Amino acid sequence: MNQDGSGGKRTRGSGTRAAARFLARIAVLAAVGSLVLLGFAIGDGGLVVLLAGLLGIVLCAAGAWWFVAHRGAIRLFGALVAVAAPVGFMVLLTQDGLWRPALALVLCWGLAVACARAALRKARRPHRTRVFPASPPRRAFLIMNPKSGGGKVGRFQLVERAEALGARVTVLDPDEPADVAELAREAVAGGADLLGVAGGDGTQALVAAVAAEHDLPFLVISAGTRNHFAMDLGLDRDDPARCLDALTAGEELRIDLGDVAGRPFVNTVSFGVYADVVQHPEYRDAKAGTALTLMPDLLVGEGVRRLDARIDDTPLTSQQALLVSNNAYTSPDVVSGGGRRPSLDDGELGVLGVRLEGAAEAADLAVRGSQSAGLTVMTARRVEVTATVAGDEEGAGDDEETRGAGAGGGASDTLDPDGADTAGSGTDESGTDVPRTDEIPVAVDGEALRMPTPVVCTLRPGALRVLVPRDRPGVPDPVPRVDWRRLADLAFGRPVPDVPGRTRGRDG
């Protein structure tokens, strides 16, 4: 390296670009090789393998739709089709030696995709959240949920460790619901210079809003079940005690804080099918069974609710499910819990809309992925959501009888010790709880609520100061979507835009 340090940086940059170009060329050659192999293998059954594989994917997706969206004989038939399709494909491969061209095609195409992703990952400029120096807090106040994450607070001795570092800790009583936001405000009034939570993401969001309101640093302790927020902050999810290191050796991140109808969120706001399902109390103990019981009525039953939204200035209509996130996820895997956000300070909401009306649309989604017509991926600064009922010619989104006659009980702003928001909303003349008809179900960071339409989601850029340990796992670079045009430019030495790895605009 030169004395000014620039020579070494140029060498590393040149080496990275050279490696990216080398990998891109291998990817292109492997992709061409796949086509050549297919051409030679057509006489040996290669075309049969390709068509059978495509048919297997279509049938498996169609069977899954019939299984999820129907009951009785159709559900049983769907399960049989979904299982028989891949089994039948494997049986086909064992006949007449078809497994050989199939294996060759899979290996060659797999090499092409792996090298393509590696090349694009090296070629792009990953986005990194800015880090600011931070002084250790003197009067830290932490709220801990002993039931969260199956008892992680007790298992990792978080209370004892935090108090040993000088923090004041309030442990929630499992038998009495607590207003965690009010606890945080009282702590601020008493002189707290840091607020923190060991619990689920719903609890994290409520206390984070108080911290943002008073411009205080916020500490995330990964003691929840899934800890999506902690994961995207680069914290250690396996050992929540490591998060406490921030109290003595920390640094600050300035990140965005989501807002849905005046309520904060740190991860996602869900509308539609998922939000309907989580309204049911039995979902907490029997997630799969409850979802399968309700799905037919939510997807294809009479009077099914559909969502309309305005994504900034772009209308989006008749969606079955809509997910709005605090910054964009790198892929639609967020639906299954596998998505990641490479940054939390882009100042934009991520939007994912799903509309599947039948088996054909499900098959199209399975084959085309994010390019499917049934999937919409966008980013926005403002999202406004309303609801209509399928088949209502009068546009019942403005009618009280159809604006959110969803599944589930009522809403409350009180958080129970489990970190879940209780759902309830009103009483009839006899005093029985009934859902308010001018509201729709909404799941905010996984917690069941009901909100009056239109529901508006926005973002407060840089509103939250998060204190994190200097020594933490960090956020891995997300796996990029394979863009073959950009890959070809990289392979043949044409100029390639140096863009950060994150979603922009509309995809699909």
Stockholm file with secondary structure:
# STOCKHOLM 1.0

chainA/1-508         MNQDGSGGKRTRGSGTRAAARFLARIAVLAAVGSLVLLGFAIGDGGLVVLLAGLLGIVLCAAGAWWFVAHRGAIRLFGALVAVAAPVGFMVLLTQDGLWRPALALVLCWGLAVACARAALRKARRPHRTRVFPASPPRRAFLIMNPKSGGGKVGRFQLVERAEALGARVTVLDPDEPADVAELAREAVAGGADLLGVAGGDGTQALVAAVAAEHDLPFLVISAGTRNHFAMDLGLDRDDPARCLDALTAGEELRIDLGDVAGRPFVNTVSFGVYADVVQHPEYRDAKAGTALTLMPDLLVGEGVRRLDARIDDTPLTSQQALLVSNNAYTSPDVVSGGGRRPSLDDGELGVLGVRLEGAAEAADLAVRGSQSAGLTVMTARRVEVTATVAGDEEGAGDDEETRGAGAGGGASDTLDPDGADTAGSGTDESGTDVPRTDEIPVAVDGEALRMPTPVVCTLRPGALRVLVPRDRPGVPDPVPRVDWRRLADLAFGRPVPDVPGRTRGRDG
#=GR chainA/1-508 SS CCTTSHHHHHHHHHHHHHHHHHHHHHHHHHHHHHHHHHHHHGGGTHHHHHHHHHHHHHHHHHHHHHHHHCCHHHHHHHHHHHHHHHHHHHHHHHSTTTHHHHHHHHHHHHHHHHHHHHHHHHHSCCCCCCEEECCCCSSEEEEECTTGGGTHHHHTTHHHHHHHTTCEEEECCTTSCBCHHHHHHHHHHTTCSEEEEESCHHHHHHHHHHHHHTTCEEEEECCSSSCHHHHHTTCCSSCGGGGGGGGTSEEEEEEEEEEETTEEESSEEEEEHHHHHHTSGGGGTCHHHHHHHHHHHHHTSTTCEEEEEEETTEEEEEESEEEEEESCCSSGGGGGTCCCCSCSCSSCEEEEEECCCSHHHHHHHHHHGGGSTTEEEEEESEEEEEEEETTCTTCGGGSTTTSCCCSSCBCCSCBCTTSCBCCBCCBCTTSCBCCCTTEEEEEETTEEEEEESSEEEEEEEEEEEEEEESSCCCCCCCCCCCCHHHHHHHHTTCCCCCCCSSCCSCBC
#=GC SS_cons         CCTTSHHHHHHHHHHHHHHHHHHHHHHHHHHHHHHHHHHHHGGGTHHHHHHHHHHHHHHHHHHHHHHHHCCHHHHHHHHHHHHHHHHHHHHHHHSTTTHHHHHHHHHHHHHHHHHHHHHHHHHSCCCCCCEEECCCCSSEEEEECTTGGGTHHHHTTHHHHHHHTTCEEEECCTTSCBCHHHHHHHHHHTTCSEEEEESCHHHHHHHHHHHHHTTCEEEEECCSSSCHHHHHTTCCSSCGGGGGGGGTSEEEEEEEEEEETTEEESSEEEEEHHHHHHTSGGGGTCHHHHHHHHHHHHHTSTTCEEEEEEETTEEEEEESEEEEEESCCSSGGGGGTCCCCSCSCSSCEEEEEECCCSHHHHHHHHHHGGGSTTEEEEEESEEEEEEEETTCTTCGGGSTTTSCCCSSCBCCSCBCTTSCBCCBCCBCTTSCBCCCTTEEEEEETTEEEEEESSEEEEEEEEEEEEEEESSCCCCCCCCCCCCHHHHHHHHTTCCCCCCCSSCCSCBC
//
